[in-house]
Amino acid sequence: MQNHTRPFAQRRRTVTQWMACMAMACVVSAPAQASDDSTWQPSKNLEFIVPGGAGAALDMAARKLTDVLAKEGITSNFIVTNKPGAHSIQALETVARHKGDAHSLITLSSGYVTSQAQGALPAHLQNLTPLATLFREFVTVVVRADSPVRNAQDLVARLKQDPSGLSIGISNTLGNHIHLGIAQPLKQEGVSVQQLRIVPYKSSAESMGALVGGHLDVVAATTPNLLPYLESGRIRVIAIAADKRLQGVFAQAPTWKEQGIDYVSNAYQGVMTAPNATPAQKAYWLQALRRATQTKEWQDFVATNQWQHLFLGPEATSQAIRSQVASTHALLDELGLLPANAQRLAQAGTRPAR
């Protein structure tokens, strides 16, 4: 027990600090009251860009959110467009080209943070306007129900012996929060994570299909993607990166912590819009998103998918992004998951998210 204990202690402090920052930011992100901020309203068709494939968690959340916004009469109907791809570059470009135009929204996920932390995004794609954080989500590691891997200890033992001996599916980019959600706890236990056989898919819906079809040994994904397979008994949860056990069909799913591995992930989803959004545009969307997420339909949806409600406004979300880019860059470096040309990222971690 040597090298991997000290970096994890640092990582745990970083997570604790980030959660404290989030708690304080909830106070900062109270609804804007200035009269000038109530003058903008959408005046043309609305589009919501999902940087992932149809049917997966990002897509499900975007479609439910836009449906609630429309059903409650908060906005008109959205066109929801899926644009999967490495580091969400195609999706981000679609929104970034419309500076100052808040008629296009895009999912903000932890993948946006990890892409910045890897140095994978050009500067103009790091300047989108965060509008809100909506909820936390938890990375979960699963195998088929007939797998010889029974628990976290089995998984660690197999991968210590042969780090490339099991194929591990993730969505959708190497080094993202899904990848980190399995690599970090394994590294804490002494697995050589640089040698893991990681297989990226366009969405977790695809990686789960590959798992139950016998084409993968292990999948790391967030909870909504696992529900139908868990309900039908086709998969077994090895570990979930939550503070404590979840409810419903996940009630029997063990956490990393209860299996002796002190790891909790801090992934989340939110909403962004184009660069240079005005205060009036941000105020409009803050009010709209707050109203939508306070509805029973949205609250039930979050609970069903085993997410944790967390609403933060534009400034608090921007602050959290800046903090996480810096800490995630350090973690990626620690795990050996930074590309060779990403050293320039030391400055990107402090670039303000506008």
Buried (B, 14 or more C-beta within 10 A) or exposed (E): EEEBEEBBEEBEEBBEEBBEBBEEBBEEBEEBEEEEBEEBEBEEEBBBBBBBBBBBBBBBBBBBBBBBBBEBEBBEEBEBBBBBBBBBBEBBBBBBEBBEBBBBBBBBBBBBBBBBBBBBBEEEBBBBBBBBBBBBBBBBBBBBEEBEBEBBBBBBEBBBEEBEEBBBBBBBBBBBBBBBBBBBBBBBBBBBBEEBBBBBBBBBBBBBBBBBEEEBBBBBBBBBBBBEBBEEEBBBBBBBBBEEBBEBBBEEBBBBBEBEBEBBBBBBBBBBBBBBBBBBBBBBBBBBBBBBBEBEEBEEBBEEBBBBEBBBBBBBBBBBBBBBBBBBBBBBBBBEBBEEEBEEBEEBBEBEBE
